[in-house]
Amino acid sequence: MSENEIELNFKNRLSEHGIQLTDKQLHQFQQYAQMLVEWNQKMNLTNITALDEIYEKHFYDSILPSFDIQFAGSLCDVGAGAGFPSIPLKIIYPELKVTIIETLGKRVTFLNELCKQLELNEVTCLHARAEECQQLRESFDIVTARAVANMPLLCELCIPLVRVGGTFVVMKGAGGLEEAKESQKALRVLGCECRNTYTRTLSDDSVRINFECVKVRKTPAQYPRAFAKIKKSPLRGG
């Protein structure tokens, strides 16, 4: 497909879910794709560099959870890498207030320049580890994680950041249901309940499973533990 056909296909597929892209938003996605390819030549941002796959497996995949879950208020994206899912969601829902927590400084440099070029306001990029951001504890309406780690580990990194009544959105592939079974203990201990599971497919029929976990009570003060402890003995089990 040509560049125009890729963009038109992207626009039409979002339209099927009630998302009408403006010319400005289309231009922002064009800039995003271009910067991703250019910066990827000097730093490892993504293994996906073909334009059609960038639109499908990065942009569309990032927006997918919003077909089923409302994204509004404040969003924290843990381990966003090159900005997924938070930056595509911010483009689609410009009123979102976004905080990105990323452990690699060079990716934070890319994200800051990306937000500048795309003229995205109210996006804060932190060079930090999620478990060390206790100043942000229980302050976000939504916390997202995509392709970061297995779900029991993710729960301990992310749930402490969600406010009571807020939502932890876990984005997984075909193995997501098995990971969710392994995460029942973590969800329970950390104060969350998995309310909904949404399964959708991309154009190549690859499966995406998104979990909507609602924070029902405060996370006990001893969590999150240091990363080495989380990794060594995650809160795994049913």
N, C-alpha and C positions, 0 to 999 in steps of 0.2 A: 504493500500500500504506500501511496505517496504521503508526504507530511500532511497535506490538506485532508486526505481521506482518513488518516489516523485521528486527526483532531475532530473531524466531523463525526466519526464513529463514536468517539469519546463523548462529545456533546450530546449526541442522540441517545446514547445509553443512559446518561445521567438524566436526560429529559424524561425517560420512561419511569423514573422514580421521583418525578416532580421537581428536579433540580434544573433550573434554567440558567445556563451560563451566560454571563454578559461578555461583551467584547473585551472588557478589561480583565476579567477572570481568565478568558482564553489566552490572552496575551501573557498573563502571569504564568500560566502553565507552560507556554512556549519558552519563556525566559528560564523557568525552572529546569526544563529538560535540557536546554542549551548549556546552562551553567553546570548541571550535573555531569554532562559529557566532558566539558572542558576541564573542570576541576578534577575529574576522575583520572585524567592523564598524569596529574602530578601527585595525587594522593588516592588511597583506596577508599572510595565512597560506596561503590556498588559493583557487583558482577554483571548487572543488567545495564547494557548500554545501547541496545537496539531501540530505536524510537518507539516502535509499536509496543515493545515490552515495558518500556518506561511508563507509558500511558496506562497500560493494562495492569502490570504487576507492582507498580509503585503508586501511581496516582489513583486509578480506579479502586484498587485494593484498599488504599488508605481511607477512601470515602465510603466504602462498602458498609461499615458498621452503622453509619448515619441513616441508612435506609430503614433501619429497625429501631435505633436508639437515638434519642434527642441529644444533640450536642449544643449546649448553651452554657453561659457563665464562664467559669475558669477551668482550664484544662492543663494538666501536667502530663507531658510525654516523657516517659523514662526510657533512656537508651535509644533516642530517636535516630541515631546514625546520621544519615543525610536528610533527616527531617520527616520521617514517616512514622506514624500517620499525621502528625500535627500540622505540618505546613499545608498539605492539600486540604485538610479540614479547615484551616484558617482562611485559605483562599475562598472556599465554598461558603463558609460562615464567618465573615469578616468581623462580626461582633464578639467572637470568642477571644478571651484573654488567655494567652498561651505562655506556659513556662516549659522549657525544654531542659532536661537534665541529661548531660552527655559526658562520658568519662574521658573521651579523647579530645584534646585541645585543638587539633587540626580540624576536626569536624565542627567544633564550635566556631572556629574562624570562618569556615565555609558557611555555616548557618547564619552568622551575623551579616556576612556580605550578601547572602541570598535575600535575607529580610530587607536589607537596604535597597537592593536592586528591584525587588518586587513591591517596595513601598508598603510593607506590612507593619502596622502599628501594634503596640501592646503584645510584643513577643519578646520574652526574656530567655536568653540562652545561657545556661549555667555549666561551667566546666567543673563537674562534681560527681560524686557517687550518691545514688539515691538514699542509701542507708545513712549517709552522713548529713543529710539535709533536714535535720530535726527542727530548724527554724521554720520549715514549711509544713510541719506536721499537722495533719487533719485540717487542711486549708483549701482543698480543691474540690470543685463540683464533680469533675471527671478526671480520672487518671487512666492513661492508655499505655499499653506495652505491645510491641509487635516484633516478633522474631528476635527476642532478647535472650531468653533463657527458658528452662522448663517451668511449668506453671507453679509448682509448690514454691520454688525459689522466688519467682516473680511476685507471688502473693506477699511474701515478707518484705520485699523491696518496695512494693507499690501501695498496699492497703494502708499502711500508716499515714500516707500522704492524703488519703481521701477523707473528706469531712463526713461526719455522721449524716446519713441521708443522701450522700453522694454515690457515685457509681465508679466501679473499677471495670474497665473494658479490656478484656484479654482477647487478642487476635491470634488465632492459631490456624494451622493447616489441618490435613486429614487426620492426624494423630491427636487432635485436640480433645476428643471425648475421653480417651484413655488418660491423658494428662489431668483432665478435670476430675476423674475418679480418684487420682492420686492426691488431689488438692483439697479434698473435703475437710481434712483435719486443719490445714492451714487456713482455709476460709473461716472455719468455725472459731479457731483460736484467735484469729486476728480481727474478728468482728464483722465478717461479710456473709452474705447469702447469695448464691447463684440463682437469680430469678428467671433468667431466660437464656436459651441457647439458640443461636441463629446460624443455619447452614445455608451457604450460597456457593455458586460456582463461577469461576472466571470463564472467559471465552474458550480456553483450551480444556475445559471441564475439570480443572484442578479445584479441589474443595477448600473452602474457607469457612472456619467455624469461629464465630464471635460470641463471647460469653459476657452477659450483662450481670455483674455482681454488685449488689447494693450493700452499702455500709450501714449496719443496723445498730452498732454500738461502738464505743471507743476501743481502739487497739490498746491492749495492756502495755504499760510503760516500758517493759523490758524488751519490746520489739520496736524496730528491727535490731537484730544482733549484728555484730561485726560480720562483714562479708565472708570471711574465712569460716566462721561458725555456721553461717547459713548454708554455705556450700558443703561443708563437711556433714552436717546433720540437718537437712531441710525438714520442714514440718510436713512430712509425707504420710499419706494414708487416708483411709476412709473415715 
